[in-house]
Amino acid sequence: MELMFAAKNAEPSAALQEASARLFTAFGDLVGEAQQAGTLPPGDPWRWQLLLAATLQGIATLVTSGRVPAEQAGALTADAVALFTRSLR
């Protein structure tokens, strides 16, 4: 995620653009399913996608900066996705 979103002055490569598009397609699918199921409120799905991306990027940043142990990354990511689909264990 850092590679996808940190490029400030360079034009991203085609591979990076494709990876980013796949990521946001997956986020869009998740948000769409959650809105259809009523677990996310209706409204602009793009805002929910951005919020999910920001949440996951925040987790990635915390892990890569050493603020959170790497072994917690999977559980934190799963919890973040569960919050967006309201399916916490």
Buried (B, 14 or more C-beta within 10 A) or exposed (E): BEEBBEEEEEEBEEEBEEBBEEBBEEBBEBBBEBBEEEBBEEEEBEEBBBBBBEBBBEBBBBBEEEEBEEEEBEEBBEBBBEBBBEEEE
